[in-house]
Amino acid sequence: MLFIEYPKCTTCQKAKKWLDTNGIEYTDRHIKEANPTYEELKVWHAISKLPLHKFFNTSGQLYRSMQLKDKLASMSEEEQLHLLATDGMLVKRPIIVKDDMILIGFKPDIWEKLK
């Protein structure tokens, strides 16, 4: 299982603690140092069946400074995926990638599936 995080993110810290407390093994990946690629994002989006906007870190400074709230609606999915792949700070985190399951953000009740 892959755990993608930004270590300074408090939500990611809570998620990591939850994984450790529940004895769930994972491979850690720093989202800023190893940004998800276009190919990874495309696969994860398909597996997740979530709207693509759910992959954006809408509370992030970069998202706000780029005024993406107003721009995403006019962008194609391909353009959005390529944009996400440019900077890990645009991507919502944490992300869990496990087999055919993608979890975005930390919601303990949903993460129970990992046990």
CYANA upper distance limits for C-alpha pairs under 8 A (distance plus 0.5 A):
  1 MET  CA     25 GLU  CA      7.62
  1 MET  CA     26 TYR  CA      5.39
  1 MET  CA     27 THR  CA      6.66
  1 MET  CA     96 ILE  CA      7.54
  1 MET  CA     97 VAL  CA      6.32
  1 MET  CA     98 LYS  CA      5.24
  1 MET  CA     99 ASP  CA      8.03
  2 LEU  CA     26 TYR  CA      6.06
  2 LEU  CA     27 THR  CA      5.38
  2 LEU  CA     28 ASP  CA      6.73
  2 LEU  CA     29 ARG  CA      7.72
  2 LEU  CA     95 ILE  CA      8.40
  2 LEU  CA     96 ILE  CA      6.20
  2 LEU  CA     97 VAL  CA      5.54
  2 LEU  CA     98 LYS  CA      7.01
  3 PHE  CA     26 TYR  CA      6.61
  3 PHE  CA     27 THR  CA      6.36
  3 PHE  CA     28 ASP  CA      5.47
  3 PHE  CA     29 ARG  CA      6.60
  3 PHE  CA     94 PRO  CA      7.46
  3 PHE  CA     95 ILE  CA      6.39
  3 PHE  CA     96 ILE  CA      5.40
  3 PHE  CA     97 VAL  CA      7.21
  4 ILE  CA     28 ASP  CA      6.59
  4 ILE  CA     29 ARG  CA      5.26
  4 ILE  CA     30 HIS  CA      6.52
  4 ILE  CA     31 ILE  CA      6.38
  4 ILE  CA     93 ARG  CA      7.40
  4 ILE  CA     94 PRO  CA      5.99
  4 ILE  CA     95 ILE  CA      5.49
  4 ILE  CA     96 ILE  CA      6.93
  5 GLU  CA      9 CYS  CA      8.21
  5 GLU  CA     12 CYS  CA      6.25
  5 GLU  CA     28 ASP  CA      7.89
  5 GLU  CA     29 ARG  CA      6.73
  5 GLU  CA     30 HIS  CA      5.81
  5 GLU  CA     31 ILE  CA      5.97
  5 GLU  CA     93 ARG  CA      6.33
  5 GLU  CA     94 PRO  CA      5.28
  5 GLU  CA     95 ILE  CA      7.28
  6 TYR  CA     12 CYS  CA      7.01
  6 TYR  CA     30 HIS  CA      6.07
  6 TYR  CA     31 ILE  CA      6.08
  6 TYR  CA     32 LYS  CA      7.23
  6 TYR  CA     93 ARG  CA      7.73
  6 TYR  CA     94 PRO  CA      7.86
  7 PRO  CA     12 CYS  CA      7.03
  7 PRO  CA     13 GLN  CA      7.08
  7 PRO  CA     30 HIS  CA      7.51
  8 LYS  CA     12 CYS  CA      8.19
  8 LYS  CA     13 GLN  CA      7.97
  9 CYS  CA     13 GLN  CA      6.80
 10 THR  CA     14 LYS  CA      6.74
 11 THR  CA     15 ALA  CA      6.69
 11 THR  CA     94 PRO  CA      7.96
 11 THR  CA    105 GLY  CA      8.39
 11 THR  CA    106 PHE  CA      7.20
 12 CYS  CA     16 LYS  CA      6.57
 12 CYS  CA     93 ARG  CA      7.36
 12 CYS  CA     94 PRO  CA      5.93
 12 CYS  CA    106 PHE  CA      7.92
 13 GLN  CA     17 LYS  CA      6.68
 14 LYS  CA     18 TRP  CA      6.65
 15 ALA  CA     19 LEU  CA      6.74
 15 ALA  CA     94 PRO  CA      7.93
 15 ALA  CA    106 PHE  CA      6.49
 15 ALA  CA    108 PRO  CA      8.48
 16 LYS  CA     20 ASP  CA      6.68
 17 LYS  CA     21 THR  CA      6.43
 18 TRP  CA     22 ASN  CA      6.60
 18 TRP  CA    108 PRO  CA      8.39
 19 LEU  CA     23 GLY  CA      6.68
 19 LEU  CA     24 ILE  CA      5.66
 19 LEU  CA     25 GLU  CA      7.94
 20 ASP  CA     24 ILE  CA      6.54
 20 ASP  CA     25 GLU  CA      8.10
 22 ASN  CA    115 LYS  CA      8.05
 24 ILE  CA    114 LEU  CA      8.10
 24 ILE  CA    115 LYS  CA      7.58
 29 ARG  CA     34 ALA  CA      7.31
 30 HIS  CA     34 ALA  CA      6.39
 30 HIS  CA     35 ASN  CA      8.18
 31 ILE  CA     35 ASN  CA      5.37
 31 ILE  CA     36 PRO  CA      7.53
 31 ILE  CA     88 GLY  CA      5.63
 31 ILE  CA     89 MET  CA      7.92
 32 LYS  CA     87 ASP  CA      7.56
 32 LYS  CA     88 GLY  CA      5.33
 32 LYS  CA     89 MET  CA      6.98
 33 GLU  CA     88 GLY  CA      8.39
 34 ALA  CA     88 GLY  CA      8.10
 35 ASN  CA     85 ALA  CA      7.08
 35 ASN  CA     86 THR  CA      8.08
 35 ASN  CA     87 ASP  CA      6.78
 35 ASN  CA     88 GLY  CA      5.19
 36 PRO  CA     40 GLU  CA      6.55
 36 PRO  CA     41 LEU  CA      6.84
 36 PRO  CA     84 LEU  CA      8.46
 36 PRO  CA     85 ALA  CA      6.36
 36 PRO  CA     88 GLY  CA      7.34
 37 THR  CA     41 LEU  CA      6.62
 37 THR  CA     85 ALA  CA      5.59
 38 TYR  CA     42 LYS  CA      6.58
 38 TYR  CA     81 LEU  CA      6.41
 38 TYR  CA     82 HIS  CA      6.20
 38 TYR  CA     84 LEU  CA      7.98
 38 TYR  CA     85 ALA  CA      5.65
 39 GLU  CA     43 VAL  CA      6.85
 40 GLU  CA     44 TRP  CA      6.55
 41 LEU  CA     45 HIS  CA      6.38
 41 LEU  CA     81 LEU  CA      7.09
 41 LEU  CA     84 LEU  CA      8.43
 41 LEU  CA     85 ALA  CA      7.98
 42 LYS  CA     46 ALA  CA      6.84
 42 LYS  CA     81 LEU  CA      7.27
 43 VAL  CA     47 ILE  CA      6.69
 44 TRP  CA     48 SER  CA      6.40
 44 TRP  CA     97 VAL  CA      8.39
 44 TRP  CA    102 ILE  CA      6.95
 45 HIS  CA     49 LYS  CA      6.70
 45 HIS  CA     50 LEU  CA      7.04
 45 HIS  CA     51 PRO  CA      8.28
 45 HIS  CA     52 LEU  CA      7.10
 46 ALA  CA     50 LEU  CA      8.33
 47 ILE  CA    100 ASP  CA      6.82
 47 ILE  CA    101 MET  CA      7.21
 47 ILE  CA    102 ILE  CA      7.29
 48 SER  CA    101 MET  CA      7.12
 48 SER  CA    102 ILE  CA      5.87
 48 SER  CA    103 LEU  CA      8.02
 50 LEU  CA     54 LYS  CA      7.15
 51 PRO  CA     55 PHE  CA      8.41
 52 LEU  CA     56 PHE  CA      8.11
 52 LEU  CA     77 GLU  CA      7.79
 52 LEU  CA     80 GLN  CA      8.35
 53 HIS  CA     72 LEU  CA      8.36
 54 LYS  CA     92 LYS  CA      7.94
 54 LYS  CA    104 ILE  CA      8.36
 55 PHE  CA     91 VAL  CA      6.17
 55 PHE  CA     92 LYS  CA      5.81
 55 PHE  CA    104 ILE  CA      7.75
 56 PHE  CA     63 TYR  CA      8.30
 56 PHE  CA     84 LEU  CA      7.83
 56 PHE  CA     90 LEU  CA      6.15
 56 PHE  CA     91 VAL  CA      5.25
 56 PHE  CA     92 LYS  CA      5.54
 57 ASN  CA     63 TYR  CA      7.23
 57 ASN  CA     89 MET  CA      7.66
 57 ASN  CA     90 LEU  CA      5.74
 57 ASN  CA     91 VAL  CA      5.49
 57 ASN  CA     92 LYS  CA      4.51
 57 ASN  CA     93 ARG  CA      7.78
 58 THR  CA     63 TYR  CA      6.39
 58 THR  CA     64 ARG  CA      7.79
 58 THR  CA     69 LYS  CA      8.25
 58 THR  CA     90 LEU  CA      8.29
 58 THR  CA     92 LYS  CA      8.01
 59 SER  CA     63 TYR  CA      7.61
 59 SER  CA     64 ARG  CA      7.86
 60 GLY  CA     64 ARG  CA      6.94
 60 GLY  CA     89 MET  CA      7.57
 60 GLY  CA     90 LEU  CA      7.49
 61 GLN  CA     65 SER  CA      6.47
 62 LEU  CA     66 MET  CA      6.55
 62 LEU  CA     89 MET  CA      7.34
 62 LEU  CA     90 LEU  CA      7.01
 63 TYR  CA     67 GLN  CA      6.78
 63 TYR  CA     68 LEU  CA      6.18
 63 TYR  CA     69 LYS  CA      8.15
 63 TYR  CA     90 LEU  CA      6.53
 64 ARG  CA     68 LEU  CA      6.95
 64 ARG  CA     69 LYS  CA      7.90
 67 GLN  CA     71 LYS  CA      7.16
 68 LEU  CA     72 LEU  CA      6.08
 69 LYS  CA     73 ALA  CA      8.42
 71 LYS  CA     75 MET  CA      7.21
 72 LEU  CA     80 GLN  CA      7.61
 75 MET  CA     79 GLU  CA      6.41
 75 MET  CA     80 GLN  CA      6.83
 76 SER  CA     80 GLN  CA      6.75
 77 GLU  CA     81 LEU  CA      6.56
 78 GLU  CA     82 HIS  CA      6.68
 79 GLU  CA     83 LEU  CA      6.60
 80 GLN  CA     84 LEU  CA      6.66
 81 LEU  CA     85 ALA  CA      6.77
 82 HIS  CA     86 THR  CA      7.12
 83 LEU  CA     87 ASP  CA      8.06
 84 LEU  CA     88 GLY  CA      7.62
 84 LEU  CA     90 LEU  CA      6.35
 84 LEU  CA     91 VAL  CA      6.65
 87 ASP  CA     91 VAL  CA      8.03
 92 LYS  CA    104 ILE  CA      7.26
 92 LYS  CA    105 GLY  CA      7.07
 93 ARG  CA    104 ILE  CA      6.59
 93 ARG  CA    105 GLY  CA      5.68
 93 ARG  CA    106 PHE  CA      8.29
 94 PRO  CA    104 ILE  CA      6.49
 94 PRO  CA    105 GLY  CA      5.57
 94 PRO  CA    106 PHE  CA      6.98
 95 ILE  CA    102 ILE  CA      7.51
 95 ILE  CA    103 LEU  CA      6.05
 95 ILE  CA    104 ILE  CA      5.14
 95 ILE  CA    105 GLY  CA      6.76
 96 ILE  CA    101 MET  CA      8.26
 96 ILE  CA    102 ILE  CA      6.05
 96 ILE  CA    103 LEU  CA      5.44
 96 ILE  CA    104 ILE  CA      7.11
 97 VAL  CA    101 MET  CA      6.59
 97 VAL  CA    102 ILE  CA      5.39
 97 VAL  CA    103 LEU  CA      7.31
 98 LYS  CA    102 ILE  CA      6.97
103 LEU  CA    111 TRP  CA      8.16
106 PHE  CA    111 TRP  CA      7.91
107 LYS  CA    111 TRP  CA      6.64
108 PRO  CA    112 GLU  CA      6.78
111 TRP  CA    115 LYS  CA      8.43
